[in-house]
Amino acid sequence: MWIIYALLTAILLATSDALTKRALAARDEYFIAWARLLFALPVFFASLLFIEIPHLNKDFWMATLIALPFEIVAMILYTKALKVSPISLTMPFLALTPLFLILVSYFILGEKVSVIGGIGIFLIASGSYTLNIHKMRHSLIEPVKAVFREKGSVMMIAVALLYSITSSLGKMAITNSSPVFFGSFYFILMTILFTPIALNKNKGKLVITRKDLVPLAAIGITYSLMIMFHMLAMSLTKVAYMISVKRMSLLFSILYGHFLFKEEKIAERVIGGIIMFIGFVLVVLSR
């Protein structure tokens, strides 16, 4: 069952991102990021009714409160990246998260990368290169330059770095509470904290029109269901296995980019995404 739940997580995340990108064509990214959280709230509140509220100690609050500012910045960059760049070029860079985790753990803890992890890092780098391999006709370094010329790709690399921090803090918070409680409570707090930011960026008004209702509800529902299936899968297997399957979302996002947004050069992006995904799996399993 955990494989089914993890696959549903991947599909729902890619679907929510695709719906978000479509909505961003007409609305401000701060409004859409806020609405994505707002319409997910009913599922989060409902989940709290069916679980036991754990005792929350100092470590839980420290991890949660430190993680939230990083998470909010990551969410803003994530949404901006979806707005300004092709989804098939931005989402694969989430595979860099475990790479950043390995680098952070090396400098802080002195932990070294295994042979399998090293191969995984090489594959992630190779996949990133392949995403823009058509640029190679100009020079060998051109595909690398192309990554940094694409604003959305740079933003998503920053998101991957921020996620390497929030995932470590999130693990600490879950250890001192429970997965479902933390997932729901954390995003409720995020909604509360992000609302003033969204209000400020939208001149004090966050108006949801009747025309917006269905697309925004679809974004929020798919996002909240993704989080719930994520928690279910996490409770049934090892984190590394679950996250590896969940990151298949980057492949689904590339396909959405082709079929929904008619993005070009899709073949090389699929190949690059598959290479990055394999590298991601090797890095995660080597930890």
N, C-alpha and C positions, 0 to 999 in steps of 0.2 A: 504493500500500500504506500510506503514512503516514496517509492519511485513515481507512482501516479500523482501523489500530492506535490512532489517536487516539480514534475513536468507541468502540472497545472499552475504552479507558482511561476514558472518560466513563461508560459503562454500568457497568463494574466498580466504579468509585468510588461511584456512586450506589447500587449494589446492596450494597456493603460497608457503606455508611452506613445503609441501610435495615435490614440484618441486625443492625448494631450497635444501632440504636435499639430493635429488637425485644428483643434480649438485655438491654438496660438496664432493661427492665421488671422483671426479677427479680434483677439483680446490681448491685453497686457500680460506678460509672463508672471508678474507678481499676483495678479488677480487669478490666473489659472492655477498657479501653485497653491494659493489659498483655497480655491474652490475644490481642488483635488483632495485636500485634507478635510474640508468642511463636509463634503458628501460621503466621506469615508467614516465620519464620526458615528452614525447609527450602529454600524457593525462593531466598532470599538466599544461603545457603551454597552451594547447587548452582550458582548463577550464577558464583560466584567460582572454581569449578573449571574453567570453560570460557573464562576470559579471562586475559590477561596482566596480572599485578599491576604497576601503574605505579610509577615512582619518586615518592615522596611528599616534597615539599619543605616549607619553612617556611610558605609561603603556604597550602598545602593544610591543614596542621594548624591554623594560626591561624584560617582561615575555618571549618573544621569544629568546632573546640572553642568558638568564639564562638557559632556557630549553634545548637549542641545545647541549651543552656539555653532559648533562645527557642522552639525546636521542641518541647521537652517541655512548656513552659507552654501553647503553642498546642494541643498534643494534648489536654491536660487540659481546656482551655476548649472545644475542639471536641467532645469527648465529653460534657461537661456540657451543652452547648447542645443536643445531640441528645436528651439525657435529659429536659430540663425544658421544651422547647418543640416545637411542630409542625415537622417536617422541612421542610415547604413554606414556612415563614416564616424559617427559619434559614439554609438553604444558599444562597439567592440572594445573601446578603451577602458571600459569597466573591468576588463580582464587584467588590468595592471594592478588592481587592489592587492592581491597576494604578493606581487613583486615588491610593492612598497612596504608591506608587512615584513617581508624578509629583510629588506634594507634597514628598516627601523630596528628590528630585533638584533641585527648584527651590530649596529652602532651603540645601542643601549645595553644589550646583554652579551654581546660577543658571540652570538650564535652564528654558525657557519652554514652555508648552503650545501646540501647533499648533491651527489652527481645527478640524480633524477631532477632535483630542483633546478640545477644549473641548465639542464637540457630544456626544462620548462621555460626558464627565463629566455633562453635563446629562441625558442619557438614563438613566445609572445612578441619579442622584438622583430622576428622574421615576419610574423603575421601583420604587425603594424606597418612594416615596410611594404608588404604585398597589397595593402589596402589602396595604395597609390602607385602601383607598379607601372601603370601606363606612363607615368612621368619619367621613367628610367631612360626613355629615348633621348632626353635632354642631357642627363648626366646620372651617374650612379647615386649621387647624394640627393637628387631632386625629390624622390619619394619621401625622404625624411623631411626636407624643407617644406613639402606640401602639407605634412601633418601640422606644422607650426604656423602655416599660413591660414589654416582652417580654424576659425575662432572656436567653433563648437568642439573640435577635437581637443584643443588646448584646455577648454573649460572642463571637458569630461576627464582629461588626465588629472586635473586638479581635484575633481570629484573623487576619482579613484584614490588619490592620496588622502583626502579627507575621510573617505570610508575606511581606510586602513586604521585611522585613529578612532572613529566612532565604533567600528566593529569590536575593537579591543575593549573600549569602555562599555559597550553594550554587553559583551560577554561577562564583564565584572558585575553589571547590574542584574543580569539574568541569574547569575550564580547566587546573588543575594536577594532574589525574589522568585519569579517563575517566568517561563517564556511567554505565555499568553498574557499574563498581567503586564509584564514590561512592554510587550509589543503594543498593547492597547493604551496603557497609561502614558507611555512615551509620546505617542502620536497625538493624544489629546492635549498634552502639554505643548507640543509643537504648534498645534492649531492656535492655542491661546496666545503663545508668544509671537507667532507670525502674523496674527491679525493686525496689530498696530503697524507693522512694517508694510503690509499690503494696503492698509488704509492710507498711509502716508504717500505711497507711490501712486495711489489712485485718487488723490486730492480729497481724501476724507470720505469717499463714497465707494462702497462695494455693492453694486446693483446687479442682481441676477434677474434677467428678463425671462419671460415665458419661453422665448426662442432658445435661451441658453440652458433651460432646465434639463432636457433630455441628454444632450451631449455631456454636460457637467456631471450629471448623475451617473452616466455610464463610466466616466473617468473615475469617480469616487468609488463606485461599487467594485469595479475591477481591481482597483488599487487596494481596497480594504480586504477583498477576498484573497488577493495575492498574499497579503500579510498573514491572514488566518491559515491558509494552506502552508505557508512557510513555517508557521509555528507547529502545525500538526506534523509536518515532515521532520522538523527538528527533534520532535519528541520521540520519533520512531527509529532514528538511525544516527550515525556519527555526523557531526557538523560538516566535516570535509566532504563526505559523500553527497550530502544534501546540497551544499553550495555548488558543487561541481555540476550537478544536474540543473540547478536553478540558473546557472550562467549560460545555459543554452538559450536563454532569452536574447542574447546578443545575435544569435543566428536567426531567431524569429523576427527580430527587429530589422535585420538586413532584408529579409523577405518582405516584410511590411513596406520597407522603403521602396522596393521594386513594384509591388502590386498596388499599393495605395497612393504612393507619391511619385511613381514613375521615375525614380532616381536612376541615373546612368552608371555604367561601369560596374554593374551588379555582380558579374561573374567573378572578377578579381576580389571584390569585397566579400563574397561568400567564401572564396578560397582563403583569404586573409583571416576571416572570422573563424573558420574551422581550425586553422593553424593556431590562432590565439587561444581558442577554446581548449585544444589539446595541451598547449603549454600551460594554461591555467590549471587544468586537471592535474598535470604532473607536479606543478608547484604546490598545489593544495595537498596532494597526497604525500608529498615529501616532508611536510611539516610535522 
